[in-house]
Amino acid sequence: MSARRLRRLLFGSEESTVRGMRRKITATALIACTVILAAVICGINLLSWNETCHRLDTLLDYLEETDGELSNLTSEYDAPGSEYLLEVPYDTRYFSVTLNDKGDVIGSNMDSIASMPDANAADMARKVVASGNRRGFEGTYRYRIVDTMDGTTVFFLYAYNDLAYFHSFMGASIMMGLIGLVAFILIVFPFSHTATRPVEEAQQEQRRFVTDASHELRTPLSIIQSAVDVIEIENGESEWTQSIHNQTKRLEDLTNKLVALAKADEGTSSLKLADMDLSRAAMEIAEDFEAVSQAQEKPFTTDIQKDVLVKADAGMIGQVISILLDNAFKHSPEKAKVSFKVERTSPHHAAITVANEVEGIAPGEHPEFFERFYKADAARTYSGGHGIGLAVVRATARTHGGDVKASSDGKVLTIRFTL
C-alpha cells in the first residue's frame, strides 16, 4: 500500500475532515516560522560576515598605507583612539610579496609571520594575482593586490581567528534557530488542536443533524408514497400521482446521498470493511441499467474483469457505481454512448471507469465536478441533479484510501474511481 493511501486511511480526507484543516494550519505556521527564522539567521550572519571583512580590510588599509610596516602606525597615527593602533602591530600576523610583470619575486616581507615558508608565500601571491580578483580570501588569509612602481604587491593578512569566530557564531545562530523552531512546533501543535476544536464540534453537529434529519425524512416519504399508492388503487393513476411518485423518489434519492456523504465524512470509523467481489457487484448493477439504456436509446457497453476482489464497504461502493452510471445516462445527449469498465490495478486495488459522450465540456481535468452542490452552466448538457452525487463519490474514494478524477477530451467525459 502506498504512503498516500495509508495516510488517507489513517487520517481520512484532508478536505472533508478537521484533520486536514489542522494540518494546513500547522504547515502554514511552520513554513512561516521557518522562513522568518531563516531570514533572521541569514541576516545576522550576513552582517557578521560584512563586519569581519570590514575589520580585515581596515587592517589591510593600514598595511597598504604603511607599505607593509605596521610598526609605523605608532608614529603616523596620533589621534583620539590611537591606543587601538598601538596594539595592532603586536596582534596582527601578515606578510607581503612583490612580483614583477613576469611573476618573479622581487621583494617580500616575512618578518611578522612564522608559519609561512618563502616558497609557499610566492606561490600564493602568483595564484591570487592570476585569479584576477583584487581582494578576497586564500585559505585562512585575507589578501589585497596593490599596483606599485616596482610591480605588483600582494598583502596577506592572517585571518584564522576572525574566520573561526565567524563560523562559531554562525553555528551557534543556526543551533539557536533550530531550538526556536522546535519550541515553536511544541507550541503550535496544541494550539492547532485548540483552534480547530470549535470547527470539529460544529462539523460533528452538522453530520449528526444531516444523518438524523435524513432518517426522519424517510418516514414521511414512506407515508406519502403509501398514500399515493392507495389513491391510485381507488381512483386510478394520473399525471398528478405520477408527479408525486417522481418527487418522492427524488427526495428519497437525495436523502440517501446525504446519509452516504455524512457517513463518508466520518472517515474509516464508519466503514464496514470486508472482502468484496467487485466484479459481481458491478455486473448486478450494470444489469439494472440495461433497461435505462434501452429506454433512453443510449448504447451501453461493459468491460468487467472477472474475480476483482477488494476490501471495501460493499454498500458504499455499490452506491458509487450507481451514482456514476446514473450520471452518465442522465447527463449525456440523446443517442450518446456510455461505457462501464472494472479492472484490477494491483493484487488489492481496482479501478472503476465510466465514460459517456458529452457536449459543452471543455477538454482537461474537471475537479470542480466533485464539489458539493456543484452545478454546471445551465446552457450545458452536463447539468441537473442535486449536485452532491459526485461529492459522495469523492468522499467514498478518499475514505477508502483511493481517489477519483474526471477528465474530458471535448467529446467524451471519463470518470475514473480507484480504491
N, C-alpha and C positions, 0 to 999 in steps of 0.2 A: 504494500500500500504506500502511495506517495506521501511525502510530508504534508503536502497541501490537503490531501483528502483526510489524513489523520488529524490535522489541525481543525478542519471543519467538523469532523465527527466529535472531537473533544470539546470544542468551544461553540459550535453552531455557526449560523450565518453571521458574517460581520455586519451586514446591513440591516438585519432584522432582529438583532439582539443588542442588549445593553453592553455586552462584552465588546462588541465592535466599536461602540462609541467610547468605551473606556480605553480600548487600545489606541484609538485615534487621539484622544486627549493626552494619554501618556506619551505616545510617539511624538506628537506636536510639541509638548512641553520639553521632552528630552532633546529633540532636534534644536529647538530654540535655545535651550540652556547650553548645549554643546557648541553651537555657533557663537554665542556670546562669550563663553569661556575661551574658545579657541581664538576669537578676535582679541580678547583682552591679553591672553598669554602671548600671542604673536606681537601685539603692540608693545607690551612691556619688554619683550626680548629684542624687538627691533630698536627701541630706544636705548636699551643697554648696549647693543652692538654698535650703534652710532656713537654712543658715549665712549666706548672702548676705542673705536677707530679714531675718534677726535682726540683723545688723550695721547694715543701713539703718534698721530700726525703732528700734534703740538711739539712733542719731543723731536720728531724728525725736522720740524721747522727750526728748532734750536740747533740741531746738528748741521743743517744747511747754512744757517746764518753764521755759525762759528767755524765753518769748514771742517767739521768733524772733531772739534776740540771743545767738549762741553765744559772743561775746566775754565774756559774764558768767560763763562756765564757770570762768575763771581765779580768780575771787573766790568763787564759790559752792561750788566743789568743792575742798576742801583735805583730801585723804585719800591713803593709800597708793595708788599707781598713777595719781595725778592728772597725772603727766607726759604721759600719752597725751592727756588732756583739754586740755592747754596747746596741743597742735598741731591739735586739731580745728577751731578757727575758721579756721585758715590752709589746711587740707586740704579743707575742705568747701565745696561750692557749693550754694546754696539760695536760695529766695525764698518769700514768703508773700503771700497775697491774702485780704482780709477782705471778705465780701459781706453785705449786709443781706437781709431777708426777700424783697425784690423782685429780688434778684440783682444789685443795683448795687454797684460797688466803693466801699467806704467807707474802705479803707486798704490799704496794701501796703508790703512791704519788699523792694526790689530791689538793695540795696547789695552783696550777695555773689554776684551773677550778672551776667555781661556779655553773654551771648548771647541773652537773652530780652527782647523788647520788652514794654512795659507792656500793650499791647492783646492780645498773644498770651497773656500771663500771665492776664489777666482771662478770656479765652475758655476757657483750660484749667481755671481754677477753676470756672466755671459748668458746664463739661462734666462734671467729676468729681463735683460736687455733684448734678447731675441724674442721674448713674448710680446713686446710692443706696448706693454702697459707701463705707465709712468709711476704707478704706485700699486701696492697690493700686498698679499701675503705669500711667502715662500716658506712652507713648513711652519715653524714657530717664530718666524721673523717677519716683521713688517718692514717693507722696503720703499725707497723712493729713488727715482733716477733724476739726476740733475746734469744738465749740459754745462761743461766748463770750457775754458780756453784750451786746456790741455787735452780734453777728450770728454769722456762720459764718466761721472762718478755715481756709484750706487751706494746709498747709505742703508745699512741693515740694522734694525733695532730688535733686540731680543724681547719677544712678547709672550713668552711661555706663561708667566704668572697671570698676565691680563687675559689670555685665552682660557686658561684653566678656571679663572674666576667667572668668566662669561659662561662657560659650559656648565659649571657648577650651579650658577644662578638659573640657567635655562632648565637644567634637570629638576631643580627644586620647584620652579614655577610650574612645570608640567605635572610634577607629582602633586602639588597643591591643587592644581586644576582637576586632576583625576579624583582626588579626595573630595573636592567640592561637588563633582558630578555624581559620585557615589552617594554623598549626603543628600543631594537633590533627588536622586532616584528613591532613596528611602522615604523621602517626604512626599513625592508626587504619587507614588502608588497608593498609599492610604487616602490621599486627597482625591484621587480619581474615583475611588470607591465611594467616598462621601459625596462627591459632586454628582455622580450618576445614580445615587440611590433613589432620589425622588423620581427620576425618569424610569428607573427599573420598577418601582412600585406602581407608577402610573401605567406602565406597559402591562404589568400583570393584571391590574384592574381592568384595563381595556380588553385583554384577552378573555378574562373571566366574563366580562359583560357581553362580548361577542358570542362566546360559547353559550352562556345562559340564555341570551336573547334568541339565538338561533334555535336552541332546543324548545324554548317557549313558543316560537312561531310555528313549529311543526304541528302542535295540537290544533290550533285554529285552522291551519291549512288542511289538515285531515278532515276536520268537521265540514269545512266549506266544500271539499271535494266530495264527501259522502252526501251532503245535502244536494249538490248538483246532480249526483247520480240518481237520487230519489226523484228529483224534479223531472229528469229525462225519462225515468220509468213511467211516471204518471202522465206527463204531457208530451213526451217525445223530445228528441234532440232538436236544438235550434242554434242559430248563429250566436245567440246570447249565452247559452250554456257552453257552447264550444269555446267562446271567448273566455269564460270563467275558467274552464279547464286549462286553457293555454296560459293564462296569467298565474293560476295557482301552481302550475308546473314550473313556470319561470321563477316564481318566488321560492319554490322548493329547491330548485337548482341553485339559486343564489344562496339560500340558507346552507346547503351542503358545502358550497365553496367557502363560505365564511367560516364554517366549522373546520374545514380542512386547512384553511390558512392559519387559523388560531392554533391548531394542532401542530402545524409545521413550525410556527414561530416559537413554540415551547422547546424546540430542539430535540435532541436524541432521547430525552427522558420520556417523550410521548410516543416514541416509535415502538411498534410491536414487531421487532426484527425476527425473521425466521427464514429458513431456506425456501425459496420461491422458484417455481418453474415459470420463468418469464415467457417462454415460447408458448406454453399452453394458455396462459392468461391473455397474451396478445392475440392468439387465434380466436379465442372465445369473444373478445371484444370486437375484433375485426369482423366476425360473422354478423354481429349486431348491426354494423354499419353497411353491410351489403344491401340491406333494404333501403337505407338512406341514399346509397349510390344509385340504385335503380330508380327511386322516386325522383331524385334531382337530375337524373341522366348525366351523372358525372362518373367517368371511368375510374375504377378503384382497383389498384394493384397492390399486392402484398408480397413481401420477401422476408419471411420469418425463419430464421435459422433454428434448427431443432436443438432441443436439450440445452437451452441457455439458462443456466441456474445462477441465481444471485441471492444474497442475503439482504432482505428488504422488508418493508411493511407492505404486504400484498394489497391491502385496501387503498393505501395512498398511491401506490404505483398504478393500480388499475384505474384510479380516478385520473391520474396524469395522462394515461393513454386515451381515455375517453375525452378529456378536455382537448388534447392535441388533435384528435380526429374530428371532433365536433367543430373545432375552429376551422380546420382545413375545409370542411364541407360548407360551413356557414359563411365563411369569409373568402370565397373564391367565386369568380364569374361563372356564368352558365357554360355548361359542357366542359368545365375545367377538369383536368386530370389530377387525381390525388393518389399519392403513393405512400406506403407504410412499410418500414423496414426495421427488423430487430436483429441485432448481431452481437456476437461475443467479441469483446475487445481485448480481454485477457482472461485467465482462468476464473477470476472472481469479479469481473466487471463487464458491463454490457452497455450498448448504446441503442436508443430508440430514435428513429429518424422519420419525420413526417414532412412530406413536401407537397405543395399544391400550386397550381398556376394562379398568378395574381395580376392585377392591373393597378398601376399607380404607386407601386412600391419601389423606392429608389434602390439602386444596387448598393451592396455593402452590408455591414453588420447593423443590426437593429436591436440594441439592448433596451431601448425605450419601450418595446412591446411588453416587457416583463414588469413594468412599473405598475403599481396598484392603481386601479381605476383609470388606466391609460385609455384614451380614446383617440383613434386616428382621425385625420381630417375627414369630415363628413362627405366631402366630394370624392373620397377614395372608396374603392370597393372593400378594402380591409377595414371594416368598422362594425359597430354594433356590439351586442353582448353587454355584460356587466362591467367589463374592464378589470376583472380580478382572476379570471381563469388562468392566464399565463403567469400571474403573480403566484398563484398556488403551485404551478409547475416549477417555478424557480425556487420557491421556498422548500418544496419537497426535494428537489435536486440537491440543494445545499445541506439540508438536514441529513441526507443520505451520503454526504461527502462527495457528491458529484457536481455537475454543472449543466447548464442549458444555454444554447446560443441560437439566435435567429439570424439568418443571412439571406440575401436576395441577389439574384443576378439581373433583376429587372423584369424577368418573366416568371420565375419560379421562386417561391419563398420556402426555405428549408429550415426546420427547427430540429436541432439535434440535442437529445436529452441523454446524459451519461450518468451512470451510477455504479 
